[in-house]
Amino acid sequence: MANLTIRNIPDSILDRIRTLSAIERRSMNSEVLVLLEQAVRSYRSSTEQPTRPGPSPDAQSDIWERLVGKWEDERSAEEIIDDIYSSRTPGRSVDL
């Protein structure tokens, strides 16, 4: 694990960290780590979209627009639905 040295911490900030660490019953080091984690998590959630694999939302939209109306099947909707139901594996029974 890496080490970090922070210089020129204003006294007011250091006093607040001391107070928080005493309230939370943590060491100063632990309290600073908790505060850094919270700050990074908060910053990240407010400035970035969650990363996920695959195309961007704009690319997904373009793909869907190109696919709309492209499905071709000789079967009726009922036949497709029956095919979907028949290909499912049996699960537990549920009473609705």
Summary of the structure (lengths in Angstrom):
residues: 96
radius of gyration: 27.7
end to end distance: 53.7
largest distance: 76.2
contacts: 133
relative contact order: 0.05
helix: 58%
strand: 0%
